Amino acid sequence: MSIVAIIGRPNVGKSTLFNRLIERRKAIVDEQSGVTRDRTYGKSEWNGRTFTVIDTGGYIIGSEDEFEGEIRKQVQIAVDEADILLFVVDVTSGILDTDQTVATLLRKTDKKVFLVVNKVDNNERIAEAVEFYSLGLGDYHCISSINGSGTGELLDDLVEALPEEPEEEERSDIPKLAIVGRPNVGKSSLTNALLGVERNIVTPIAGTTRDAIHSHYSGFGFEFTLIDTAGIRKKGKVHENLEFYSVMRSIKAIEECDVALLMLDATAGLEAQDMNILHVIQRNRKGLVILVNKWDLVDKETNSAKQYTEMIKQKLAPFTDVPVLFISALTKQRIHKALEVAQKVYENRTKKIPTHKLNDYLLPIIQDQPPPATKGKHVKIKFVRQLPTHSPSFAFYCNLPQYIKEPYRRFLENRLREKFDFNGVPIQIFVRKK
């Protein structure tokens, strides 16, 4: 699919234009400049053509901000990746030195460049836009990304300039893995280690990644869509609108994924916020792999990994059938093992057990250990089947479903796990009237 990159200095409206092109509120939009740090990807369709849009961080020269050097690298990567570049400028501020710097960069590329003059929402501003001819990039498009005026004409010209290529059908059988966790546990470092490129900005400052980033991974026999999310903070620490949007995007990533890789900081242990994230994963019935990162920084003692695993599973109870791996994203220790386990959890989550196998295995066990009688009434389970849901769900049909309590449901779940291997996958048990 063709790629269109939106670039320009901070606060000219790139993310607003991005959201309009993909018709979703995906990029974070805030009055605070420099909000977009990583490259954010989305899909746009116009006049029957579908293409990928990249929203980049604002391009700044000479700033002492630690992020600005990283943002410049991200913009350069976007320029290298894209087929077409949308250079966004702001009519209300006119041409600034930074605009000149970006224009100089773009005049050196052989890529098609569209100069987009934003915030043109009246006739007076249309006249003011004439000065942007001096950037040496030819004709320009006057738009207002906030109300959409001019964007239709821009899209008409853009799709005309797209290179011809066969459109591939989206693969639905590729597992989606969401890398989630509190800020600064190493989520972006893990993504970069897997992809072998600086796909995301990585700095030692907590909360660097604000947008959920989707990357395609193919290698070592694996194929995944990796979703690297903003670090999820405690509600009490979410003071800015910016942090609020980041938290919502992380939760959305969990909702969209098949398997969540919950990263913990080995030096901090399992904290309350980790449990909150875990509960979001469980409520959404997603596969789960726990990755204890920064294991290379922990002083090892005899059975320390075993003791750490037992501590985690005690806090996870009753859902303890979860793989726990000790990794280092920095040294790449066991990161491919993490993918192997994630693939297995995905297979567990999507497996279907034939009805005859379920009944042949479970009914004799239920007959030997039936549900306890309640008020002198005996429950008889007569039939079991797996329901056609995205995550494993099983219906047990009986004469008195109201008398089957939670302990017996867990008993049935444990028998299913023993026989059919649902490691890393929440199971739902439904009891229905026969």
C-alpha positions as CSV (number, residue, x, y, z in Angstrom):
1,M,0.0,0.0,0.0
2,S,1.3,3.5,-0.8
3,I,2.5,5.6,2.1
4,V,1.8,9.3,2.6
5,A,3.8,11.1,5.3
6,I,2.6,14.4,7.0
7,I,5.6,16.5,8.1
8,G,6.2,20.1,9.3
9,R,7.2,22.0,12.4
10,P,5.2,21.7,15.7
11,N,1.7,22.9,16.1
12,V,0.8,23.6,12.5
13,G,-2.1,21.1,12.6
14,K,-0.5,17.9,11.3
15,S,-2.3,15.6,13.7
16,T,-5.7,17.3,13.0
17,L,-5.1,16.7,9.3
18,F,-4.1,13.1,10.0
19,N,-7.3,12.5,11.9
20,R,-9.4,14.0,9.1
21,L,-7.7,11.9,6.5
22,I,-8.2,8.6,8.4
23,E,-11.7,9.7,9.7
24,R,-10.8,8.6,13.2
25,R,-9.5,10.4,16.3
26,K,-6.3,8.4,16.5
27,A,-3.5,11.0,16.6
28,I,-3.5,13.0,19.8
29,V,-4.4,16.6,19.2
30,D,-3.6,19.2,21.8
31,E,-2.8,22.9,22.0
32,Q,0.5,22.0,23.6
33,S,3.2,21.9,20.8
34,G,5.3,18.8,20.2
35,V,2.6,16.3,21.2
36,T,3.2,13.8,18.5
37,R,6.6,12.1,19.1
38,D,6.5,8.8,17.3
39,R,5.3,8.1,13.8
40,T,1.6,7.2,13.9
41,Y,0.1,5.1,11.1
42,G,-3.5,5.1,9.8
43,K,-5.4,4.1,6.7
44,S,-7.2,6.4,4.4
45,E,-9.5,5.8,1.4
46,W,-10.5,8.3,-1.3
47,N,-12.0,7.7,-4.7
48,G,-11.5,4.0,-4.5
49,R,-7.8,4.2,-3.5
50,T,-6.5,3.1,-0.1
51,F,-3.2,4.3,1.3
52,T,-1.4,4.5,4.6
53,V,-0.9,7.9,6.3
54,I,2.0,8.6,8.7
55,D,1.7,11.5,11.2
56,T,5.1,12.6,12.4
57,G,6.5,14.7,15.2
58,G,7.1,18.4,14.6
59,Y,10.5,19.1,13.0
60,I,12.7,21.4,15.2
61,I,16.3,22.6,14.8
62,G,18.5,23.9,17.6
63,S,16.2,22.8,20.5
64,E,17.8,21.6,23.7
65,D,14.7,19.3,24.4
66,E,15.9,15.7,24.5
67,F,13.0,14.6,22.3
68,E,13.7,17.0,19.5
69,G,16.7,15.2,18.2
70,E,14.7,12.0,18.3
71,I,11.8,13.6,16.4
72,R,14.1,14.8,13.6
73,K,15.3,11.2,13.2
74,Q,11.6,10.0,13.1
75,V,10.8,12.6,10.4
76,Q,13.7,11.5,8.3
77,I,12.6,7.8,8.6
78,A,9.1,8.9,7.5
79,V,10.5,10.8,4.5
80,D,12.5,7.7,3.6
81,E,9.4,5.4,3.9
82,A,6.8,7.6,2.1
83,D,5.8,7.7,-1.5
84,I,4.3,11.2,-1.1
85,L,5.0,13.9,1.4
86,L,2.5,16.5,2.8
87,F,4.4,19.5,4.1
88,V,2.1,21.4,6.4
89,V,2.6,25.1,7.2
90,D,0.6,27.6,9.1
91,V,-0.9,30.6,7.3
92,T,-1.4,32.5,10.6
93,S,2.3,32.6,11.5
94,G,3.7,32.8,8.0
95,I,7.1,31.3,7.0
96,L,9.4,30.7,9.9
97,D,13.0,29.6,9.9
98,T,12.0,26.0,10.7
99,D,9.7,26.0,7.6
100,Q,12.7,27.1,5.5
101,T,14.8,24.3,7.0
102,V,12.2,21.6,6.2
103,A,11.7,23.0,2.7
104,T,15.4,22.8,2.1
105,L,15.3,19.1,3.2
106,L,12.4,18.4,0.9
107,R,13.9,20.1,-2.2
108,K,16.6,17.5,-2.0
109,T,14.3,14.5,-2.2
110,D,12.9,12.9,-5.4
111,K,9.6,12.2,-3.6
112,K,6.4,14.0,-4.7
113,V,5.8,16.9,-2.2
114,F,2.5,18.6,-1.6
115,L,2.8,22.0,0.1
116,V,-0.3,22.3,2.4
117,V,-1.1,25.7,3.8
118,N,-3.3,25.0,6.9
119,K,-5.7,27.2,8.9
120,V,-7.0,29.0,5.8
121,D,-10.6,29.5,6.7
122,N,-11.4,32.9,5.1
123,N,-10.7,34.8,1.9
124,E,-8.2,37.1,3.6
125,R,-6.1,34.1,4.6
126,I,-6.2,32.8,1.0
127,A,-4.5,36.0,-0.1
128,E,-1.9,35.7,2.7
129,A,-1.0,32.2,1.6
130,V,0.8,33.6,-1.5
131,E,4.0,34.1,0.4
132,F,4.5,30.3,0.6
133,Y,5.5,30.3,-3.1
134,S,8.9,31.5,-1.8
135,L,9.6,28.1,-0.3
136,G,10.4,26.9,-3.8
137,L,8.1,23.9,-3.7
138,G,5.7,25.1,-6.4
139,D,1.9,25.3,-6.1
140,Y,0.2,24.8,-2.7
141,H,-3.2,23.7,-1.4
142,C,-5.1,25.9,1.0
143,I,-7.0,23.9,3.6
144,S,-8.5,24.1,7.1
145,S,-7.9,20.7,8.7
146,I,-10.1,21.6,11.6
147,N,-13.3,22.1,9.5
148,G,-12.3,20.1,6.4
149,S,-12.4,22.9,3.8
150,G,-10.0,22.2,0.9
151,T,-9.1,18.7,2.0
152,G,-11.3,17.1,-0.7
153,E,-9.3,18.9,-3.5
154,L,-6.1,17.9,-1.8
155,L,-7.1,14.3,-1.7
156,D,-8.2,14.4,-5.3
157,D,-4.7,15.5,-6.4
158,L,-3.0,13.2,-3.9
159,V,-4.6,9.9,-5.1
160,E,-3.9,11.0,-8.7
161,A,-0.2,11.1,-7.8
162,L,-0.2,7.7,-5.9
163,P,1.9,5.1,-7.7
164,E,-0.1,2.3,-9.2
165,E,0.1,-0.9,-7.3
166,P,-2.0,-4.0,-6.7
167,E,-4.1,-3.7,-3.5
168,E,-3.4,-6.5,-1.1
169,E,-6.2,-8.0,1.0
170,E,-5.7,-7.5,4.7
171,R,-4.5,-10.7,6.4
172,S,-6.9,-11.6,9.2
173,D,-5.0,-14.6,10.3
174,I,-2.0,-12.6,11.6
175,P,-2.0,-12.5,15.4
176,K,-2.1,-9.0,16.9
177,L,0.1,-8.6,20.0
178,A,-0.3,-5.6,22.2
179,I,2.8,-4.7,24.3
180,V,1.3,-3.1,27.4
181,G,2.5,-2.0,30.8
182,R,3.2,1.0,33.1
183,P,5.4,3.8,31.7
184,N,9.1,3.1,31.4
185,V,9.1,-0.7,31.7
186,G,10.7,-1.1,28.3
187,K,7.8,-1.5,25.9
188,S,9.3,0.5,23.0
189,S,12.7,-1.1,23.6
190,L,11.2,-4.5,23.2
191,T,9.5,-3.4,19.9
192,N,12.7,-2.0,18.6
193,A,14.7,-5.1,19.6
194,L,12.2,-7.3,17.7
195,L,12.0,-5.1,14.6
196,G,15.7,-4.4,14.5
197,V,15.1,-0.7,13.7
198,E,14.4,2.4,15.7
199,R,10.6,2.1,15.1
200,N,9.8,4.1,18.2
201,I,11.6,6.8,20.1
202,V,13.3,5.3,23.2
203,T,14.5,7.5,26.0
204,P,14.9,7.0,29.7
205,I,12.1,9.4,30.5
206,A,8.9,7.7,31.6
207,G,5.8,8.2,29.4
208,T,7.8,8.8,26.1
209,T,5.4,6.9,23.9
210,R,2.0,8.7,23.7
211,D,0.5,7.0,20.7
212,A,-0.2,3.3,20.1
213,I,2.1,2.2,17.3
214,H,1.4,-0.7,14.9
215,S,4.3,-2.6,13.3
216,H,4.4,-5.6,11.1
217,Y,6.9,-8.3,12.3
218,S,8.0,-11.2,10.1
219,G,11.1,-13.2,11.0
220,F,12.4,-16.4,12.7
221,G,9.2,-18.2,11.5
222,F,6.9,-15.7,13.2
223,E,4.5,-13.2,11.7
224,F,2.7,-10.7,14.0
225,T,1.2,-7.2,14.1
226,L,3.0,-5.6,17.1
227,I,1.1,-2.9,19.0
228,D,3.4,-0.8,21.2
229,T,1.2,1.4,23.5
230,A,1.6,4.4,25.6
231,G,2.5,3.6,29.2
232,I,-0.7,3.3,31.3
233,R,-0.5,5.5,34.4
234,K,-2.6,5.4,37.5
235,K,-5.8,7.5,37.3
236,G,-4.6,9.8,40.0
237,K,-1.5,10.7,37.9
238,V,-3.5,11.5,34.7
239,H,-3.6,15.2,35.1
240,E,-3.3,16.4,31.5
241,N,-5.7,15.7,28.7
242,L,-2.6,14.4,26.9
243,E,-2.1,11.6,29.4
244,F,-5.9,10.8,29.4
245,Y,-5.8,10.2,25.6
246,S,-2.7,8.0,26.0
247,V,-4.4,5.9,28.6
248,M,-7.5,5.5,26.4
249,R,-5.4,4.5,23.5
250,S,-3.6,1.8,25.5
251,I,-6.9,0.3,26.6
252,K,-8.1,0.5,23.0
253,A,-5.0,-1.4,21.9
254,I,-5.8,-4.2,24.5
255,E,-9.4,-4.3,23.1
256,E,-8.0,-4.7,19.5
257,C,-5.3,-7.3,20.2
258,D,-5.4,-11.1,20.3
259,V,-2.6,-11.5,22.9
260,A,-1.4,-8.9,25.4
261,L,2.3,-9.0,26.4
262,L,2.2,-7.4,29.9
263,M,5.6,-6.1,30.7
264,L,6.7,-5.8,34.3
265,D,9.8,-4.1,35.7
266,A,11.9,-6.8,37.4
267,T,13.4,-4.1,39.7
268,A,9.9,-2.9,40.8
269,G,7.9,-6.1,41.1
270,L,4.1,-6.5,40.5
271,E,2.5,-3.2,41.4
272,A,-1.2,-2.2,41.8
273,Q,-1.2,-0.5,38.4
274,D,0.1,-3.8,36.8
275,M,-2.9,-5.5,38.3
276,N,-5.3,-2.9,36.9
277,I,-3.9,-3.5,33.4
278,L,-4.2,-7.3,34.0
279,H,-7.9,-6.8,34.9
280,V,-8.5,-4.9,31.6
281,I,-6.9,-7.8,29.7
282,Q,-9.0,-10.3,31.5
283,R,-12.3,-8.4,31.1
284,N,-11.6,-8.3,27.4
285,R,-10.9,-12.0,27.3
286,K,-7.5,-11.6,25.7
287,G,-4.6,-14.0,25.7
288,L,-1.9,-13.1,28.2
289,V,1.9,-13.5,28.5
290,I,3.7,-11.8,31.4
291,L,7.2,-10.6,30.5
292,V,9.4,-9.6,33.4
293,N,11.8,-7.1,31.8
294,K,15.2,-5.8,33.0
295,W,16.0,-9.2,34.5
296,D,19.6,-8.5,33.7
297,L,19.6,-5.8,36.4
298,V,18.4,-8.1,39.2
299,D,20.8,-9.8,41.6
300,K,20.1,-13.5,41.1
301,E,19.8,-16.0,43.9
302,T,19.0,-19.7,43.9
303,N,15.5,-20.2,42.5
304,S,15.0,-16.4,42.3
305,A,13.0,-16.8,39.0
306,K,10.9,-19.5,40.5
307,Q,10.2,-17.5,43.6
308,Y,9.3,-14.4,41.5
309,T,7.0,-16.5,39.3
310,E,5.2,-17.9,42.5
311,M,4.8,-14.4,43.8
312,I,3.2,-13.2,40.5
313,K,0.8,-16.2,40.4
314,Q,-0.2,-15.7,44.0
315,K,-1.4,-12.2,43.1
316,L,-3.0,-13.4,39.8
317,A,-5.2,-16.0,41.6
318,P,-7.5,-17.6,40.6
319,F,-6.3,-17.1,37.0
320,T,-2.8,-18.6,37.5
321,D,-2.5,-20.6,34.2
322,V,-0.3,-17.8,32.7
323,P,3.2,-18.1,31.1
324,V,5.8,-15.9,32.8
325,L,9.1,-15.2,31.0
326,F,12.1,-13.3,32.3
327,I,13.6,-11.1,29.5
328,S,15.9,-8.2,28.8
329,A,14.8,-6.0,25.9
330,L,18.2,-4.2,26.2
331,T,20.3,-7.4,25.7
332,K,17.6,-9.2,23.7
333,Q,17.6,-12.0,26.2
334,R,14.7,-14.5,25.5
335,I,12.8,-12.0,23.4
336,H,12.2,-14.6,20.6
337,K,11.1,-17.1,23.2
338,A,8.5,-14.5,24.1
339,L,7.2,-14.6,20.6
340,E,7.2,-18.4,20.6
341,V,5.1,-18.4,23.7
342,A,2.8,-15.6,22.4
343,Q,2.2,-17.7,19.3
344,K,1.2,-20.7,21.4
345,V,-1.2,-18.6,23.5
346,Y,-2.8,-17.3,20.3
347,E,-3.3,-20.9,19.1
348,N,-4.8,-21.8,22.5
349,R,-7.2,-18.8,22.3
350,T,-8.4,-19.8,18.9
351,K,-8.6,-23.6,19.2
352,K,-11.9,-25.3,18.9
353,I,-12.6,-28.6,20.8
354,P,-15.0,-31.0,19.1
355,T,-18.2,-31.5,21.1
356,H,-17.8,-35.3,21.3
357,K,-14.3,-34.9,22.8
358,L,-15.6,-32.5,25.4
359,N,-18.4,-34.9,26.4
360,D,-16.3,-38.1,26.3
361,Y,-13.8,-36.4,28.7
362,L,-15.9,-34.3,31.0
363,L,-19.1,-36.3,31.6
364,P,-17.4,-39.2,33.4
365,I,-15.5,-36.7,35.6
366,I,-18.7,-34.8,36.4
367,Q,-20.4,-38.1,37.2
368,D,-17.7,-39.0,39.7
369,Q,-17.6,-35.5,41.2
370,P,-21.0,-34.0,40.6
371,P,-22.0,-30.5,41.8
372,P,-22.9,-30.5,45.5
373,A,-26.6,-30.8,46.3
374,T,-28.4,-27.6,47.3
375,K,-31.6,-27.7,49.4
376,G,-31.8,-31.4,48.8
377,K,-31.8,-30.9,45.0
378,H,-29.2,-32.7,42.8
379,V,-27.8,-31.0,39.7
380,K,-27.3,-33.2,36.7
381,I,-25.0,-31.9,33.9
382,K,-26.0,-33.7,30.7
383,F,-24.1,-32.1,27.9
384,V,-21.2,-29.8,27.1
385,R,-20.2,-27.8,24.1
386,Q,-17.8,-25.0,23.1
387,L,-19.6,-21.8,22.0
388,P,-18.7,-20.0,18.7
389,T,-17.0,-17.0,20.4
390,H,-13.6,-15.3,19.8
391,S,-12.2,-16.5,23.1
392,P,-12.8,-20.0,24.7
393,S,-16.3,-20.2,26.2
394,F,-18.1,-23.4,27.2
395,A,-21.7,-24.1,27.9
396,F,-22.7,-26.8,30.4
397,Y,-26.4,-27.8,30.1
398,C,-28.1,-29.1,33.2
399,N,-31.5,-29.3,35.0
400,L,-30.8,-26.7,37.8
401,P,-28.2,-24.2,36.6
402,Q,-28.9,-21.8,39.4
403,Y,-27.4,-24.2,41.9
404,I,-24.0,-24.4,40.3
405,K,-21.7,-22.0,42.3
406,E,-18.4,-20.4,41.6
407,P,-16.2,-23.1,43.2
408,Y,-17.6,-25.8,40.9
409,R,-17.2,-23.5,37.9
410,R,-13.5,-23.3,38.7
411,F,-13.4,-27.0,39.1
412,L,-14.8,-27.4,35.6
413,E,-12.4,-24.8,34.2
414,N,-9.4,-26.5,35.8
415,R,-10.4,-29.9,34.3
416,L,-10.6,-28.2,30.8
417,R,-7.2,-26.6,31.3
418,E,-5.6,-29.9,32.4
419,K,-6.8,-31.7,29.3
420,F,-6.8,-29.2,26.5
421,D,-4.1,-26.6,27.3
422,F,-5.5,-23.2,27.5
423,N,-2.3,-21.7,29.0
424,G,-2.5,-17.9,29.0
425,V,-6.1,-17.7,28.0
426,P,-9.1,-16.8,30.2
427,I,-12.0,-19.3,29.9
428,Q,-15.7,-18.5,30.3
429,I,-18.0,-21.1,31.8
430,F,-21.7,-20.7,31.2
431,V,-24.3,-23.0,32.8
432,R,-27.6,-23.3,30.9
433,K,-31.0,-24.9,31.4
434,K,-31.3,-28.2,29.4
